[in-house]
Structures are given as structure tokens and as C-alpha cells.
């Protein structure tokens, strides 16, 4: 069986920072691409100094950086110096993909706009990731995940009627943008195999945030009514969270008519099941009151086991740590990669997320730990044809 990965032989220049852009390039690196991460020697990716472990932050290996930089090589370049620009030009001339997430117009100002880069390499896929996109009234504005959550309406629809707006607990817009970026890059590379030509990808976090609300958008356009914050409730009472005997919550997911019949049968109340969804909507309060009473008779774990055995979607509400400890994830095997002996720049064991899918062969994997800042500068420069004396001169000038 051929064990090659989908992007073996593809070179990606990763001129991104923080989360969304690096995560997009990381997905390609997991699938075999040679990803060269370009950072400023004095002002590197701010994620290097961000995360829960302050000691790692001080070493420039913060957990935010560890999350999406495995399998990459790190090069330091000052793109405001001519020496750094020339190195970048050589990199781009031999690359397949450029991913950048500078403020719109900033990369062009450095001399690396789409037209200039296309002149160097017409086959290059040029992916620009930004908060609001390359055109439109908000083009020049900047944002992070939580700011886009506020702008997009995601926050206003999150929380409860009494406590809102509330942002998501995780930077979901960043990671959704990175995932969408990887999809766009894969599509562009596939298309290039047919046309032979590179192209520009314009990816905005705001657009991704809106797309993540797709069903809400359709409903809004049809009815004129936007989503409201409902917390842990749902229009159907059989699709909500309830307290249990031990004080924990169980989230029920008896969403469709078949599942709600199974639920009421499992609870010994088959007569409560409704024949259509409009009847379920009308009976919400009565059903919810009954479920609150019934669900208090067992613990959350007992309910999860009992209902799942009867093909009723239900789960105890878990913390992230509890979810990570689930033996199911360990048996699945492709979500995490652990470095039990640490890595250069990181003392002690750590682990990183890999991918949310597996392939029968040639799938995503971690081959190398996240690199220290500039760890591969000399090696990459040598590949580009720079002699040791040239590299020394670049360092002396501050270009690398």
C-alpha cells in the first residue's frame, strides 16, 4: 500500500501568526507538506508567548504555538530589510503555497502582493487570511476571534435570556477559519493540477463566523427573525439539559420524532410522545416539567448509560479534562500526539492535537515537534543556495 501523504512534495511558506493562519498551514503539514514558517527575528509570532504555562511563554514555546506548529520548519526573516526580502523571494519562487494573515495591504507594502508574487511564480497559491477580507468597508479593520464573535452575532445568540451576550469558551472562529483555509488550499491545489495556474484565496474570519451560523442565516432570511440565546434549552423539551440525582447535568438529544418516542418509552411514559413536531413545540413546558422530575431520579452517568443503550442520544456534561480522559479517544488514536520526553525548547512531556479524521493510508501524522524560533534558518538558506559566508552576512545585517 502506498504510504505517501496527500501533500508530500508540496512546499508551503507560512507567513502567519496567532491561531487561524498557522492552523491552516498546520493541516497541510500533517498531511506531508514541507511548511516553512517565517517569523521576524525580534518580533516573532505572538503565540510563542501565549498559553497556560508561563515558563514556556518566556521560552517562546507557549502552548498556543505548540498547538499548530509541529512538522513545520522555522526561519527568521526581517522582511523590511533587503536581505530578508531576497530570501523570501527565493522561497516563494520555489513554493507551491503562500499563506499570510497580515492586515490587508500590509504584505503588498512589503513588496509581496499577489501580482508581484505571481510574477515570481505563476503556479503559486496565494492565500490571504484576514479578519474582514480583502475588500469591503471593514477591509482595514483588525480583530481576533472574540472580536469577530462580537461582530458576527455569534455572541448575541450565545448564553441565556438572563446572561448574554457570551463568547464561546474556545476560539472556535480561529480554528474554523484555519480548517476552512486548509479546505480552500486543498481545492486550489487540486484545481491547479488541471489548469497549471496558481490563484488568490481571500478568506475572512467574519465570513467563516457567518457560515458557522448557516441555519440561523437561512431562517433569518426567510422569517426576518434572528436567533435568540436559549442556553441549554431547545424548542423541543426532549432536546435540552436537565439536572440529575447527583447534581450533574445530562444533555438529551432526542431530536427527531423517532428518537422522542424512544425516549418517552424508555422513561415509561410512551403516551407523552407526539405525532408531529408542532405538537412537541406546543407541549414544551409540560414536557420539560415532567422531564425535570424524572431526570432527578438517577445520576447523570446512570442516565447516559441507560438511554444510550436504548439508542437515545444523551450525555453527561463533562469538563474538557474529563473529555480528554475518555478511553474512546485513546482507542480512536488519531486525535492526539504525545511527546513523552519533551522536545528542544520544551522540558518534560507534552502533547498536541493532530487531526479530527483518519485515512486508511497516508493520513495525518506528527513527524517532528514544534520548532524553536529560527531553528531551521541556516538549513533552509543553504537549500536556497546561500553559502555559509552569505548566511553570516545576512545575520550580521539583521536580515535573519
Residue pairs with C-beta under 8 A, 6 or more apart in sequence:
1 361
2 361
2 362
3 361
3 362
4 32
4 362
5 31
5 32
5 362
5 363
5 364
5 365
6 31
6 32
6 186
6 362
7 28
7 31
7 32
7 33
7 189
8 32
8 33
9 32
9 34
10 28
10 32
10 33
10 34
10 96
10 97
10 189
11 33
11 34
11 35
11 36
11 94
11 95
11 96
11 97
12 25
12 28
12 29
12 33
12 34
12 35
12 36
12 95
12 96
12 97
12 98
12 99
13 36
13 38
13 88
13 91
13 92
13 95
13 97
13 98
13 99
14 21
14 22
14 25
14 35
14 36
14 37
14 38
14 72
14 99
15 38
15 98
15 99
15 100
15 101
15 102
15 107
16 22
16 24
16 25
16 37
16 45
16 99
16 100
16 101
16 129
17 39
17 45
17 46
17 47
17 101
18 45
18 46
18 47
18 64
18 101
18 144
18 174
19 47
19 64
19 67
19 68
19 145
19 171
19 174
19 175
19 178
20 101
20 129
20 145
20 173
20 174
20 175
20 177
20 178
20 181
20 205
21 99
21 100
21 101
21 129
21 178
21 181
22 37
22 45
22 47
22 65
22 68
22 69
22 178
23 67
23 68
23 174
23 175
23 177
23 178
23 179
23 181
23 182
24 99
24 127
24 129
24 177
24 178
24 179
24 180
24 181
24 182
24 185
25 33
25 35
25 37
25 68
25 72
25 99
26 35
26 68
26 69
26 70
26 71
26 72
26 178
27 178
27 179
27 181
27 182
27 355
27 364
28 35
28 97
28 182
28 185
28 186
29 35
29 70
29 71
29 72
30 70
30 71
30 354
30 355
30 364
30 365
30 366
31 363
31 364
32 362
33 96
33 97
34 73
35 71
35 72
35 73
36 72
36 73
36 75
36 91
36 95
36 376
36 380
37 45
37 69
37 72
37 73
37 74
37 75
37 371
38 75
38 76
38 77
38 79
38 88
38 91
39 45
39 74
39 75
39 76
39 77
39 373
39 374
40 76
40 77
40 78
40 79
41 76
41 77
41 78
41 373
41 374
41 398
41 400
42 78
44 60
44 76
44 373
45 65
47 62
47 64
47 65
47 67
48 57
48 60
48 61
48 62
48 64
48 65
48 373
49 57
49 58
49 60
49 62
50 57
50 62
50 63
50 64
50 65
51 57
51 62
51 63
51 64
51 65
51 66
52 63
53 62
53 63
56 62
56 63
56 66
56 346
59 345
59 346
60 345
60 372
60 373
61 345
61 346
61 370
61 372
63 350
65 370
66 346
66 350
66 352
66 370
67 352
67 353
68 178
68 352
69 370
69 371
70 337
70 352
70 366
70 367
70 368
70 369
70 370
71 366
71 367
71 368
72 368
72 370
72 371
73 371
73 375
73 376
73 379
73 380
74 371
74 372
74 373
74 374
74 375
74 376
74 377
75 87
75 91
75 374
75 376
75 377
75 380
75 381
75 400
76 373
76 374
76 377
76 400
77 84
77 87
77 88
77 399
77 400
78 84
78 398
78 399
78 400
79 85
79 88
79 110
79 112
80 110
81 397
81 398
81 399
82 399
83 393
83 394
83 397
83 399
83 400
84 394
84 399
84 400
85 110
85 111
87 381
87 384
87 386
87 394
87 399
87 400
88 112
89 120
90 384
90 385
91 380
91 384
92 98
92 112
92 117
92 120
92 121
92 124
93 120
93 121
94 121
94 384
95 121
95 124
96 123
96 124
96 125
96 189
97 124
97 125
97 127
97 185
97 189
98 112
98 117
98 124
98 125
98 126
98 127
99 127
99 129
99 181
99 185
100 107
100 112
100 126
100 127
100 128
100 129
101 128
101 129
101 130
102 130
103 130
103 140
103 142
104 128
104 130
104 133
104 134
104 139
104 140
105 139
105 140
107 113
107 128
108 114
108 116
114 126
114 128
114 200
117 124
117 126
118 124
118 126
118 198
121 198
122 197
122 198
123 192
123 196
123 197
123 198
124 198
125 185
125 188
125 189
125 192
125 198
125 199
125 201
126 198
126 199
126 200
126 201
127 181
127 184
127 185
127 188
127 200
127 201
127 203
128 134
128 200
128 201
128 202
128 203
129 177
129 181
129 203
129 204
129 205
130 203
130 204
130 205
131 138
131 141
131 142
131 143
131 144
131 147
131 148
131 204
131 205
131 206
132 138
132 139
132 141
132 143
132 204
132 205
132 206
133 139
133 202
133 203
133 204
133 206
133 207
134 202
134 204
135 202
138 206
143 151
143 205
143 206
144 171
144 174
145 171
145 172
145 173
145 174
145 205
146 167
146 171
148 154
148 173
148 205
148 206
148 209
149 155
149 167
149 168
149 173
149 209
150 165
150 167
151 206
151 209
152 173
152 206
152 209
152 210
152 213
153 210
153 213
153 216
153 226
153 227
154 167
154 168
154 173
154 209
154 212
154 213
155 164
155 165
155 166
155 167
156 164
156 165
156 226
156 229
157 165
157 213
157 216
157 226
157 227
157 228
157 229
158 164
158 165
158 166
158 167
158 168
158 229
159 165
159 166
159 229
159 231
160 229
160 230
160 231
160 232
161 228
161 229
161 230
161 231
163 231
164 229
165 229
166 229
172 212
173 205
173 208
173 209
173 212
174 205
176 208
176 209
176 212
177 203
177 205
177 208
180 203
180 208
180 211
181 201
181 203
184 201
184 203
185 201
188 198
188 199
188 201
191 199
192 198
192 199
210 217
213 227
216 226
216 227
219 225
219 227
220 226
220 227
232 240
232 241
232 249
232 251
233 240
233 241
233 288
234 240
235 280
235 281
235 284
236 254
236 255
236 260
236 277
236 280
236 281
236 284
237 280
237 283
237 284
237 285
237 287
237 288
237 291
238 252
238 254
238 255
238 259
238 260
238 263
238 264
238 280
238 287
238 291
239 252
239 253
239 254
239 255
240 251
240 252
240 288
240 291
241 249
241 250
241 251
241 252
241 317
242 249
242 250
242 252
242 291
242 292
242 295
242 296
243 249
243 292
243 295
243 296
244 250
244 295
244 296
244 298
244 299
244 300
244 302
244 303
245 296
245 297
245 298
245 299
245 302
246 299
246 300
248 299
248 300
248 301
248 316
248 317
249 300
249 316
249 317
250 295
250 300
250 303
250 304
250 314
250 315
250 316
250 317
251 314
251 315
251 316
251 317
252 263
252 291
252 307
252 312
252 313
252 314
253 259
253 312
253 313
253 314
253 315
254 260
254 262
254 263
254 312
254 313
254 314
255 313
257 274
257 275
257 276
257 277
259 311
259 312
259 313
260 273
260 274
260 280
261 270
261 273
262 310
262 311
262 312
263 307
263 312
264 270
264 271
264 272
264 273
265 273
265 310
266 306
266 307
266 310
266 312
267 294
269 290
269 294
272 287
272 290
274 280
274 283
280 287
295 303
298 306
300 316
300 317
301 316
303 314
303 316
304 314
304 315
304 316
307 313
307 314
308 314
318 326
323 329
329 335
329 336
332 358
333 358
334 354
334 355
334 357
334 358
334 363
334 364
335 353
335 354
335 355
335 356
336 351
336 352
336 353
336 354
337 351
337 352
337 354
337 365
337 366
338 349
338 350
338 351
339 346
339 349
339 350
339 351
339 352
339 369
340 349
341 349
342 348
342 349
342 350
343 350
343 369
343 370
344 369
344 371
344 372
344 375
345 372
346 369
346 370
352 366
352 370
354 364
354 365
354 366
355 363
355 364
357 363
357 364
358 364
374 400
377 391
377 400
378 391
381 390
381 391
381 394
381 400
382 391
386 394
391 400
394 400
